[in-house]
């Protein structure tokens, strides 16, 4: 290795080590499988994968206008880092919704579904017709 390539190698290694901090992009099947493993009913998975596609393009780190994570959960449901008042109905930090581990996002989304129904998501009309199949994921 030449001396001139050494700084590039160091930069590459630094980016590679930091990569998980940038979030994770899932796809329809990886999301469906992970949600099923977290106990989400199978009959909900097609709608959840559709919502995640339209809310965040399956990305865990998406921060919208007061919305967080793969399901774009509003800050009413979590505690913002700026200490702004929030009901924090899911009893978690909003930053917990931006991690690679979607457990908190799934648990909070299930709570929202139980409280407000599917209409809590603005993209619901995009997921009300024929849903993408998930049978091929299992």
C-alpha positions in Angstrom: 0.0 0.0 0.0 1.4 3.4 -0.9 1.5 6.3 1.6 -1.0 8.2 -0.5 -3.6 5.5 -0.1 -3.3 5.4 3.6 -5.5 8.5 4.3 -8.2 7.1 2.1 -8.1 3.8 3.9 -8.4 5.5 7.2 -11.3 7.5 5.9 -13.0 4.4 4.6 -12.5 2.5 7.9 -13.9 5.5 9.8 -17.0 5.7 7.6 -17.5 1.9 7.8 -17.3 2.0 11.6 -19.8 4.8 11.8 -22.2 3.3 9.3 -24.7 1.9 11.8 -25.2 5.4 13.2 -26.7 6.4 9.8 -29.7 4.0 10.2 -30.8 1.0 8.4 -32.8 0.6 5.2 -35.0 -2.5 5.3 -37.3 -3.9 2.6 -40.8 -5.4 2.6 -39.7 -8.9 3.6 -37.1 -8.0 6.2 -39.6 -5.7 7.9 -42.3 -8.3 7.8 -40.1 -11.0 9.2 -38.7 -8.8 12.0 -42.2 -7.5 12.9 -43.5 -11.1 13.0 -40.6 -12.1 15.3 -41.7 -9.2 17.5 -45.2 -10.6 17.8 -47.1 -8.5 15.3 -50.1 -10.4 14.0 -49.5 -11.8 10.5 -52.7 -10.3 9.2 -51.3 -6.8 9.9 -47.9 -7.2 8.2 -48.9 -6.3 4.7 -50.4 -3.0 5.8 -47.4 -2.2 8.1 -45.0 -2.8 5.2 -47.0 -0.6 2.9 -47.1 2.2 5.5 -43.3 1.9 6.1 -42.7 2.1 2.4 -44.7 5.3 2.1 -43.8 6.9 5.4 -40.0 6.4 5.3 -39.0 4.2 2.3 -38.2 1.5 4.9 -35.5 3.7 6.5 -35.1 3.6 10.3 -33.4 7.0 10.7 -35.9 9.2 8.9 -36.7 12.4 10.8 -39.6 14.3 9.4 -41.4 17.3 10.7 -41.9 16.2 14.3 -42.1 12.6 13.1 -39.6 9.8 13.8 -38.4 6.6 12.3 -39.6 3.9 10.0 -43.3 4.6 10.8 -42.9 8.4 11.2 -44.3 8.4 14.7 -45.3 11.9 15.9 -43.7 13.5 18.9 -47.0 13.3 20.8 -46.0 9.7 21.3 -42.4 10.2 22.4 -40.2 12.6 24.3 -38.3 15.0 22.0 -34.6 15.6 22.8 -35.3 19.4 23.0 -37.4 18.8 26.2 -40.4 20.3 24.4 -43.6 19.2 26.1 -45.0 15.9 24.8 -47.6 13.5 26.2 -45.0 10.8 25.6 -47.8 8.3 25.3 -45.3 5.5 24.4 -43.0 6.4 27.3 -39.8 6.6 25.3 -37.4 9.1 23.8 -38.0 10.1 20.2 -34.4 9.2 19.5 -35.3 5.6 20.3 -37.5 5.6 17.2 -34.4 6.4 15.0 -32.2 3.4 15.8 -31.5 0.3 13.7 -33.4 -1.8 16.4 -37.0 -1.3 15.4 -38.4 -2.8 18.6 -39.4 0.5 20.1 -40.9 1.7 16.8 -43.0 -1.5 16.5 -44.2 -1.4 20.1 -45.2 2.3 19.8 -46.8 1.8 16.4 -48.8 -1.1 17.9 -49.9 1.2 20.7 -50.9 3.9 18.3 -52.9 1.3 16.2 -54.7 0.2 19.4 -55.5 3.7 20.4 -56.2 5.6 17.1 -56.4 2.9 14.5 -54.8 2.8 11.1 -56.1 6.3 10.3 -53.3 7.7 12.6 -51.1 7.4 9.5 -51.5 10.0 6.8 -50.4 7.6 4.1 -53.2 5.1 4.9 -55.1 6.0 1.7 -52.0 4.6 -0.2 -52.4 1.4 1.7 -56.1 0.9 1.7 -56.5 -0.8 -1.7 -54.7 -3.9 -2.7 -51.7 -4.4 -0.4 -48.4 -5.9 -1.5 -48.3 -9.6 -0.7 -46.0 -10.8 2.1 -46.6 -14.6 1.8 -43.3 -14.8 -0.3 -41.4 -13.4 2.7 -42.0 -16.5 4.9 
